Amino acid sequence: MFDDLQLPHPDYADHVKYHACLLGGRPTIRAWEFNGWERETLAWKTGCSLHAGLSDAGSCIVKGPNALAFLQALVINSLETFPVGSMKHAVMLTDEGLIAAHGIIERQSDDEFHCFAGAPPGPMFPLDQVPPGVEILRLRNYLFQISGPTSLQLLERVAGESLRDIKFLRFRTKVRIGGVDTEVARIGMSGNLAYELHGPLEEGPAVYDALVQAGGDLGLERLGWGSYLVNHVEGGFPQVTWTMTMAVPSDMWPMVAPMYQVSGSVDPMDMRARTRTPVEVRWHNMARFDHDFPGRALLEAEVADPQRTTVTLRWNPDDIADIHASLTRKDAPPYKQLALPYAPQRWPQSHADHVTIGEARIGWSSGTIYSLHYREFLSMGCLKVAHTDIGTEVTVHWGDYNGPIKPVRATVERFPYLDLPRNSDIDVTKLPT
């Protein structure tokens, strides 16, 4: 099953936990935990974290004289202004206006674009539908994410040069690290200062090892999947396979659902509760209605009359304690448990719990995390706009469909919840060297 396996990081002598999953349509394994979730989830606030889990995750090259027009016809973004050396967070919809793919597209040259980790046209795009003048090449590349206040210091240490000219959503090629050339991009999912490194998968171990060997005094922690997804909720970054599911035509959901770990108090066959529109995840500001793309008319109508939006939900600690206490009660089945630092602790997952006020259903919650930094249990809630004022009290129905359900009191809080400086706002020229 794993004959074609290549791990993106070296095999060190310390203990590492692994898990098996489907990534980019292929069975593979990923590191689950290195030095414990407590140290790993704090690292991107106090030092820096290094994550390799998105390596070999369905990235591709789109090139040819018609490549720009091909991508423009797929995404809600305008590519009219897209200089070489820059990146865009691009979003692609189904005809029903739901997010089918999203991620980073970078422009390498006038007619060549690199699409990372599920970005449009997406890992499931049928290659037999590629128009003339366009070529799509699947990549086997490493993608390392370095996040946290000391991330730039670490990169400059291993590169032996200043990288402070790399602005947010920009990248530089041929930065020498670990004896090979790598690409350094200023982008990340943690919400604060973060970078990515890209290059051929076979060169990844040398780059990864150089970072690990140099990062000890800068608070570097290697980050596994068992902790990585915490930063999406803290940093306010909805993500396919975690806080939402990649949308497919409705009649395909029964066939696609077995790819995911489907759970939650919402009916497992309810795909809509597990998918999102750009308006619902606050990405509609990327949309430009100066070109045609799938789902355009529906998105335009929703922008004019938003129905739901994403918020942070802070869970009541007494109800959390009751979930754990249910394990010791002999008179009733225990509630679905809260694994740490996020739950359900399965991946890729498709989780949706009902959220109510009184008897009225007002939206959905997508699993939960425990933030050691804030000492809070948090989740992303997609709620009706009328109920999204900070301080609004709601109930999350935690559990599985037709199983024991625990009503958890929750409060609408700021979104994103992370209150550290945002990557896009940081003046890196003023950071310590």
N, C-alpha and C positions, 0 to 999 in steps of 0.2 A: 504493500500500500504506500510506503514511503520511500520507494526506490530512488525517486528523484529529489529527495530531501537535501537541502543545503541550509544549514543554520547560519543566520546572519551575524552571530557573535561567536567568539572563541570559546572553547571548552576549558573553563578555569577549574581549579582544584576544589573550590568551595561548592556547597550544595545548591543545586538549582532545581526547582520544580518545573515540570513541563505539562502541557495539555495538548490534545489533538483537536483539530478543527478543520473547517473548510475555509480557505482563503484564496481569493481570486479564482474560485471555481476548482481549486485543487486541494486534496487532502494534505495537511502538513501539521507540524507541531510548532508551538510557540512557548517561550519561557513564561511561566505563570508567576513565579516569585523568586526573588534573589535574597535580599536581606530582611524580608518581612514587610508587610504592608504599612506598618507604622512609620518606618524610616522612609519607605519609598514614597508615600503620599505627602510627606512633609518636604521632600527634597526640592520640589519646584518652587517652594516659597522661601526656603532657608539657604539653599545652595544651588544644585542643579540636578536634573534627572536625565537619564539616557535611555531612550526607548527604541527598540529595533523591531517591534511587532508588526509594523506596516511594510516591512521589506517583502518584496516579491508578492505584492497584493494587487495584481491586475493592472499595473501601470502600462502605458503604451505611448508610442510616438505616432502622431498624425502629421503627415507631410504631403507635399505636392502642390502644384499651382492652384488647386481649388480647396486646399485644406482650410484656409480661413473662412471661406464661404460655407463650407460644410459644417464647421463648428458653430458659426454664427446662426445657422438655421436650426441648431439644436438647443441653444442656451438662452436663458432670459436676459443675460448680460449683453451689453453692447461691446463689440470687439473693435469698434471704429477707432478708438484710441487705445492701442495695445503695443507699446514699444518693445523692441527686442531687449531682453534682459529683465523683463517685468513678469509679474504673475497676477492671475485673477482667481478668486474663488468663484467658480462657475457652477450654475445650477441648471439641470435639465429636467423637464416635466413630462408626464404622460399626457395623452389627449384629455384626461380627466382632471388635469391641473395639479396632480400630485407629484412630489419629488421622486424622480426615477434614478437620478445620479447626481452627485455633487462632489466637488473637490477642487484641487489646484490644477490650473492649466498655466504653463509657462511658455513664453515665446522665445525659442532658441534662435530663429532667423525669420526672414520674411515668410517662408513657406514651410516651417517646421515648428511643431508644438509638442511639448511633453505633458502628458496627463497623468497625475499621480493618484494612487490609492482609491480607485473607483470614480475618478472624475469623469465628466462627459468626454467621449460618448458612452462610458460605462463598461464594465467588464462583460456584460451580457449583450452588448451591441452585436447584431449579426453581421459578420464580415461580408456576407454575400450582398449586403445592401449598401456597401461603400460605393459612391458614385465615381465616374471617371475623373481622373486628375487628383485622386486622393488615395493614399496608401496608409494603412494602419499596421504597425508593427508592435507586437506584444513585447514588453520589457521584462527582463528578470534583473531587477535592480535592488540595491539596499536603499532603505529610507530610514535614516536615524533622526530622531527628534531629541534635541537638547534644550531643556526648558529651565528657567529659573534665573535669579539675579546674578549668578556667577557664570552663566552659560557662555557669554561673550569672552570673558577672561579665559575660560578653558579653551575655546576655539582658537583664540589668538596665541595661546601658549603652544598648542600642538602645531599650528600653522606657521609660527615664527614670523608673523606679519600682522599689521593692523587690518581689521575687517570692519572698521567703523563707518566706512563709506557705504556699506550695504544697508539701504533703507528698507522700511517695511514693504513687503510684497515685491522685493527685488532679489536678485541672485547674482552670484559671481561664479564662473567656472574655473577649473584648473587651479584650485587651492591645494597646495601640497600638504597632505596629512598621512602619516604612517607609510611614507615612501611611495604613495600613489596620488594621482590627481583626483580631487573630489569637487563636487559642486556645493556651495554654501548658499542657503536661501534663508531670508529672515521671515519666518512664518511658523506657526505652531498652534496647538489646540488648548494649551494650559491657560490662556488669557493674559499671561504676563510675558516678559521677555523670553523669546524662544527662536530657535533656528532649526533648519533641516539640512541633512547632508544626503546627497544622491550620487549613485555611481553603480557600476556593474556589480552584481551580487557576489561574484568570486573575489572582488577586492574588498568587500565589506569587513571581513575579520581583521584585516590590518588596520583599517581606519578605526574600527570599534575598539581594538586593543590599545591603540595610541591614546584614545580619549580616556579609557579606564585607567591606564597607567599614570596619566598626568593629572587626574582629577581628584585625588584623595584629599588634599588640603583645601579644595574648593567645595567640599561637601557633596561630591558626586555620588549618586546612587543609581545603579542600574534598575530600570523600571520594567516590571512584568505586566502581563495582562491582568493579573489579579489586583493591580492597583491603578493601572493606566486610565481606566474609564472614570475614575473619581474626578479627574481634572475636567472632563466634559461638563459635568453638572456644576462644579464650582465655577468654571470659567465661562459658562453659558454658551456652550457649543453643542447644539443638537447633532447627533451622528447616526447615520445608517448603521444597522446591526446593534445599536445600543438604545438610544432614546427614540428612534423611529425605524421603520422598515422600508426598504427600497420598494417603491410602488410598482405594481404590474397591473395590466388590465384585470378587472374584477373577476372575470371568469377563470383567470389563471391562478388566483390565490390558493385554492385547494391543492394545486400541484406544487406551488412554491413554498407553502407553509412548512412542509417537512424539512426544508433547508434550515429552518430556524428553530430555536428553543421557544416555542410559543407558550406563553403563560399569562396569568393575571385574571382578575375577576371579570373582565370583559370576555364575551363569547370568543373562543379561539378562531372562529370563522369570520369574525368582524375585522376585515382588513382595514377599513377606514379608521378605526380607533388606533391603529398602529402605524399609520402613514401620516404625512403632513404636507401642507401647502407652504409655499414661501412666506405667505402672510402669517401663517400660524407659527413659524419659527423665526419671524422678524427678519427675513432675508429679502423681503419685497423691495427694499430700497436699492437692491442690485438690478432690478428689472428696468429695461428700457423698451418702450413700446414703439420703437422705430423700425422694427423688423418682425417678420413672422417666425413663430416657433410653436412647438406643440403646447397646447393648453393656454395660449395667449388670451383668448377671449374670456376664459374663466378667471384667469389671474387678474385681468383688468377689472372685471366686475367685483372681484373680492377686494382688491385694493380700494375701490370706491366705497365698499361697504363691508369692512372686516367683521368676521363673526367670532373668531377665536385668536388668542395669542398665547405665547409661552411665558410662564412665570416660574420663579423658584418657590417651592413649597417646603416650609420648615415643619417637620413632624413633631408632635407632642411627645416629650420624653416619658411621661407616665404611660402613654399607650405603647411606646416602644418596650418599656419594662414589662408590660402585661403580655406582650407577644412572647418574650423570653420566659416569663413565669408560667405560661401555658404548658411548657414542657413538663412541669412537675405536677400538673393536675391530673387526677385519675378519673374524673367524672365526665370528661369531654376530650375530643381529639385536639391536639395542639394546633395552634395557628401556623401558617407558613412562616418559616424562620427567616431571620435577617442575617445572612452571612456578612462578614466584614471583609473588606470595607465597602462592598456594594452587593446588592441583591436584586433579582436572582443572580447568583454567581455562576452564570452559564453564558457561553458565547459561541456563535452569534445568537442573539436573542431577539424576541419580539414580544415585549411585555406591555400590557395595558390594564390599569385598574380604573374603575369608575371613580369619579370625583363628584360629590354632591354638596348641595346646601339644602338642608331639610330633606325632603323627598325628591327634589329636582336634580336631575343629572346635568352637570354643567361642563363636563369635559373628562379628560383622562390624565393619569399619572404614569410615567414611564420608569418603573423600578425606583430604587432608592440607593443613596450612598451614605456612608458615615464619614464626615469630614473631621479628622482629628485636629486639624488646624483651628476649626471653629467650634469643635465639640458639639456638632449638630448632625441629625439625620435630615437629608435634603433630597428632593426629587424635582424633576422638571414636570410641570403641569401645563397641559394645553387646555385653556379654559375659555368659556364665553367671555367676551370683552367686558361685559357689564359687571363681572365678578373678579376683576383683576387688580383692584386697588390694593396697595400695600396695607396689610393688616386685616384683610378679609379672612374670615374663618370658614374653612371648608372641611369636608371629611373625605379621606382617601380610603377606599374599600380594598384593603390589602388581603390578598389570597389568590386562590385559583377558582376558575369557573366550576360551579357545582361542588366546591369544597368549603372548608371552614373559612369564613371571612371575618377579619378584624377591622371594625371601623376605627380609623386613626384620625384624630383631630390634627389639622394642619393649618398653617397661616401663610398667606401670600406674602412673599418677601421680595427684595430687590432682585433684579435680573440684569446682568449676571450677579451672582452672589459674591464672587471674588472681588475684594476691594483694594487690590494692589494695582499699581500703574499698568495700563494696557500697553501691549507690545507696540501698537501703532503710535502711541503718545510719548514713548521714552526717547529722550535725547541721549543716544549712546556715546556721544563725544564727551559727556560729563561723567561717565561711569569710570570706576577705578580700573587701572591697567594691571 
